[in-house]
Amino acid sequence: MKVRTLILMMIAGMIFSASVFAQDDFTVNMSTYTEFYNQKNYKDAYPTWKWCFDNCDDKVAEKTTKNVFIQGPTILENVIATREGDAREAAIDTLLLIYDKRIRLYGQEGTYLGSKAIMLNKYRPQNYVEVYDMLARTFEVAGNSTAYGVLKLYMVVALNRYNKEEISKEVMVNTYSAISDALAEQLEKETKEDKKAKIADAASAVEELFVNSSAADCKSIIDVFSPKFEADPTNVELAKKIVNLLRKGNSDECKLSDLYMRAAILMYESEKNASMAVRSYGSESESSAENKSSISSAAHAIGQAYFKRGESAKAEQYYSEAISLEEDGSKKADMYYELGLLYFTSMNNYAKARQAARNALSADPNCGKAYMLIGKVYAAGGKDCGESAFEKKCLYWLVVDQFQKAKNVDPSLASDANQLIARYSEHFPSQQDAFWVDVKEGQSITIGCWINETTTARFIK
């Protein structure tokens, strides 16, 4: 028993001594490579760093060797830059192994697996499938806290696989949606301005990549986001994303879809209610006018969409709301003009069309297209004004007056206005027609019925 005890004590002593020596070796080698590292002499730092890295599984050293993993990538990248062939590949292997070992010793897979993916993509881009799998795993583990640089690369690699037809359009759209959500959350939470700017740049790059890809077609976006919006129809942030995506479509298919309309209306109502709450508490800021203009633009866009969809009553509602909020005369005039077009082309309400055009002119006296609209309204809706053939022809004096006013206030309309003047002047009464009703050139004539406006007699040449 005494012999056995003695042997065990000897073995324990040897293990202890080895541990002490190992710790001493770590201290010496770390001190050596650190000195070279601080001098940015990475070539000479490498051998002793490599010894520390190879031996850092020792539990005695575990708590004192994190710098091996922190400083290792810088050393390895500089070594890689000086090597070629197999030696370079071996250095790359060591670089990638840093992240595996760090995860095994210290955890934090959601951080360091993403870093490994970035390095693998940098030095072996042909391994993009492996990079993709690493990035997907990183996002699975870290979720919305995944580093913005990792998320941006995830988008790039996913699009690469999509373009090679290795992942489906649905997977691509869902990947974009998840990445975009994560970046939006980070942007909202970040307080440091420099980092916030970098996150914003990453978010912008991700959106640009997606929007310019073939995955971003209306059908795919609608198919992916419709169920999400159905499940969460009051989610304003989701609505903003849907609207932004569908607005980038090249056709009305996107902006006239039911999904777009519902999302746009939710955005508008949310912004309007928030603005009303601010005003009700008497805390309007200097930017309130700009805010009202933004809300007006949102209502205007909805009105335009309903106009194109042929839903006149809803279009009228949103045009009216947009006009009531807009304070800029030129923008208000444009809205009144479009409302006049709605009354004219979709509702056949000539009196309302003229009134809307007149309101446009009140907001902006140089709105020549409003005069053009009135002229067309008179030509289409005034044919029944007048009892005799002569009186019906008198209407065209008034029609031509409007086109003349249009080019006077807006010379850019001169070409179109002159064509219409020439066309409708052909319908003027002749002097012979006027002789029988005792009307002389230059005489003031009032056109009756709903028009009730005065013009000057002229005759066809």
N, C-alpha and C positions, 0 to 999 in steps of 0.2 A: 504493500500500500504506500509505504514511504517513497519507494522508487517511482511508482506511478504518479504520485503527487509532485515529485521533483520534476518529472518529465513534463507534466502539464504546466508547471510554473515556468519551465524553460521555454516552452512553446509560446506561452503568453508573453514572456519577455521579448522573444524574437519578433512577435507580431507588433508589440508596442514600439520596439526599436525601429522596425520597418516603417511604421506609421509616422514616427518622429522624423526619420530620414526623408520619407516621402514629402512630409510637410516642409522640411527644409529645402528639398529639391524644388518644390513649387515656389517657395519664397525666392530662391535664387533665380530660377528661370523666368518667373514673372517680372522680377525686378529688372532682369537683363533685357527682355523684349520690350518692357514698358519704356525703358530708357531710349531704346532705338525708336519706338513708336512715337514718343513725344518729339523726337527730332525729325519725324516723318521719313525715317530711314527704314522703310518697310521691308526692303530686301534682307537686311541684317536682322530685323525683328522676327522674320518668319521662322527660322529654325527653332528658337527657344519658345516662340508662341506655339509652334506645332507640337513641341514636347508637352507643353501645358495642356493643349487641347486633347492630345492622345491619352493623357493620364488623368483627365478631370473627372473620370467616373469614380475616383476614390472619394469615399464619403467624408474623409477627413478634410479634403480640399473643397468639397462641394460648395460650402458657404463663402468661400473666399475667391472664387474664380469666375464670377459673372463677367468681369472685364474681358475674359478670354472670348466670350461670345459677343460682347458689345464691340470690341475692337477688332475681332477677327475678320469680319467682312471687309473692312477698310484695308487690312493687310493683304487679304487674299485677292481683292480686286486689283491691287497694284501689282501683285505677283503675276496674276493672270495676264496683265497687260505686257509683261516682259517675256512671256513664254509662248512656245508654239507646239503644235502637234500633240503628242501623247502627254507631254509635261503640262501643257496648258489644260488638257482635259482632266488630268489628275487634280490640278489645282481647282478646277471648277467643281469636281466631285467633292473635294474638301470643303469648299464654300457652301455647297448645298447641305453637306453633312452637319455644318454648324447649326442649322435651324432644326434638324432632326434631333440632334443631341440636346439642344437647349430646351426643346419641347419635352423631351424625355426627363430631363433633370428638373426643370422649373415649371413645366406646364405652359399655359398661355398659348394654346394651339391657335386660337382665333387671331392672335397677333403675328406669330412667327411663321405659321404656314403661309400666310399671305405674303410675307417678306420673301420666303423661299420661292413662291410662285413668280414674284417680280424678277428675282435673280435667274431663275430657270428660263423665263421668257427672254431675258436680256442676252443670255449666253447660249441658249439652245432653243431658239424660237420654233425650230422644227418639231419640238416636243409640245406643240400647242394643246394637244388633247390632255396631256398630263397637267399642263398649266391650268387648263379649264377646270379639271377635276379638283385641283388644289384650291382654286379660287371659289368654286362652288362649296367645297367643304368649309373653307374659311367663313364664307357668308352664312353657312348653316350654323356654325359655332358662335360667331361673333354677332350675327344679326345686323341691326341698323347701326351698331357701333364699329362696324368694319371700316378700316382706314379708307379715306376718300381716294387715295392713290390706287389701292387694291380694287375698289369698286369701279374706278375708271378702266383699269386694265381688264377687269371681268367683262365689262361691256365690249371692249375691243375684241377680246378673244372669243366671246360668244358670237359677235357679228361675223367674225372670221369663220367660225364653224357653221353659222347659218348660211353664209354665202357659199360654202362648200357643200351645202345641203346635208349637213351632218346632224343638225337639230332643226326642229320644225318651226314654222312661223309662230305658232302659239307659244312654244317655249321661249322664243326670242322676245316676243311682246311681254310675256310675263316676267322674264328676266329684267328687261328694261324697266318695267313698272316697279319691281321690287328694289332695284338699284336706285331709281329716281326717288322713291319714297324714303329710302335710307338717307340719301344726300339731303333731301328736303328737311328731314328731322334734325340732322346734324347742323344744318345751316340755321335752323330755328334756335337750337340750344347753344350754339357756340357764341362766346362773348368776346374772344380775342379777335380784333379786326383783321390782323394779318392772316390768321388761320381761316377766318370766315371768308376772306377773299379767295383763298385757295380752294375751299370747298365749293364756293360759287362757280369758280372756273371749271372745276371738275363736273359739277352739275350741268353747266352750259355745254361742255364738251360731250357729255353723255347724251343730252337731248339732241344735239346736232347730229351725232352719229346715228341715232335712231331715226330721226326725222328724214335724213337723207338716205336711209336704207329702204329696200323694197319691202321690208317687214311692216313699214308704217303706212299701210293702205287703210282706207276707211273700213273695209269689211273686217279686217283683223282687229283693228282698234275697237270697233263696235262689238265684235264677237267676244273679245276678252273683257272689256270694261262694262258692258251692259249688265251681266250678272252681278258684278261688284256694286254697281250703282243701284240695282234693284234691291240688293241686300242692305245697302246703307244709303238711302236716298236723301239724307240730310247732311252728308259729309261734304262740306264746302271745299276742302282741300282736294278731295277726289274729283269734284266737279271742275275745279280749276285745271287739274291735269287733263281731264277729258277735253275740255274746251280748247286748251292750248294745243293739244295733239290734233284735234279735228280741224282747227283753224288753219293748220299748215297744209291741209290737203289742197290739191290743185283744182278741184272741181266743187260744185255745189253739193255733190253727194254727201260730203262730210258735214258741211255746215247746215244742211237742211234735214239731217237725220233726227229722229225722235230723241236719241240719246243726247245729241248736241243741244237741242232745244231745252230739254229738261235740265241739263247741267248748266247751261247759260242762264236760265231763269233762276235757278237756285243761287248762283253766284250773284246775280243782279239783286235779288231780294235780300240776300245777306248783306251786301254792301249798302243797299238803301236803308235797311233797318239800322245798321250800325251808324250811318250818317245821321239818321233821324234821332237816334239816342243821344248822340253828341250835341245836336242842336237843342234838344229838349232840356238839356242840363246847362245850356248857355255857355258851353265851353268850346265853341268853334275856334279853330286856329286860323292862322294866315293862309294855310293851305286848303281851307274849306272850299273855296271856289274851284280849285283844281280837283278836289275830291268829287264835287258835284258834277264837274265836267266828265270825270271818269265814269261815274254812275250813269250819266246821260248817254255816254258812248256805248255802255253795255246795253241800255234799253234800246238805243238806236239800232244796234246790231241785231237784237231780237226782232225788232220791228221789220228790219230789212229781210230777215230770214222768213218771217211769217208772210211777208209780201210775196216773196218768191215761191213760197209753198201754196199760195193762193188762199190763205186764211186771212181775209181782209179785215174782219172785225178785230182779231187779235193784233194784226199789224197796226191798225188805227190806234188801239189802246197803247201799245208800246211807243209808237211815234209820239203820241200826245204826252206820255210820261217823259220821254227823252227831251222834248221841246221845253217842257215846264222846268226842267233841271238845268238846261244849257243857258249859259250867260254870254257866250261868245256870239256876236252878231252874225258872223259869216257861217259858223257851224249851225246856228239856229236856222238861218236862211236855207241852208242845204236840206235840213230836216223838213222844213215846211214845204220845200219844193218836192221832195220825195213823197210826202204825205199827199200833196196835190196830184202827183202822178198816180198814187194809189186810188184816190177818188175818181180820177179821170179814166184810167185804164181798167181797173178792176171792179169799180162800184158804179160807174156811169153816173156819178153825181157831179154834174158840171158846175153847179153853184158852189158846192164845197171845194171843188178843185180850184176854182177861181179865187175863192177866199183864202185858201192855203197859199196860193201863189202871191196874193196881195200881202199876206202876212210875211212871206219871205222877203218881199220888197221893203216892208217896214223894218225888218231886221237888218237888211242890207240893200240899200237903194241901187247898188250896182250889180244885183243878181239878175243878169240878163236872161238866164234860162227860165226865170219865173215869167218874164214877158213872153218868151217863146211858148211856154206852157199855156198861158192865157190865150194866145193867138190860136193855138191848136184846139183848145177847149171851145172857143167861139166858133171855129170852123166846123167842129163836130157837133156841138150842142145847140147852135143857133140857127140851124137850117129851117126850123119851124117858126122863127121869129119874123113876123111880117105877114100881111094878108095877100098882097099882090106880088107878082113876079119881080117888079121893080124893088119893092121893099125887101124882098129876100136877097136880092143882089147887093143892096146897101150894106148888108152885114159884112161883106168882104172888105169894105173900107176900114172897118174897125179891126178886122183880122190883120190886115196889112199894117195898121198902126202899131200893133203889138210887136211885130217882127222888126219894125223900124226902131222902136224904142229899145229892143233887145240889143241890136248892134250899136246903138248910140252909147249905151252904158257899158257894153262889153264887146269891144272890137273883135275879139277872138271868135265871136259868133257870126261875124259878117258874112262869111261864105254860105253857111246854112240859112241865115236870115234872108239873104238876097235870093236864094233859090226859092224859098217859100213866098217871098214878095212877088217874084215873077210868076209863080204858079197861081197865086190867088188874085193877082191883079187882072188876070185873064177873065175873071168872073165879075169884074166891075160892070155896072150898067153903062150903056152908050149914051151919048148926048141926045140921040133921038128918043131913047127910053125916058130920059129926064124931061125932054120937051113936053111930053104929054101929061106929066104930073107937076110941071112948073117948078123944077128943081134946078138951080144954077150951080156951076162949079164954085167951090169954096164955101158954099152954104153949109151951116151947121145942121146936122141931122141926128136925131136921137133914135137909137135902136131900142125898141121896147122889149116886152115880155121880161124874162128873168134877167136879161143882160142890162137893160136900162142905162145905156152909156151913150155919150155924144161923140160924133166923129165929123169929118169934113167930106163933102161931096167931091168925087173925082170920077172921071169917065174913062172908059177904055179907049185907047188910041186907035 
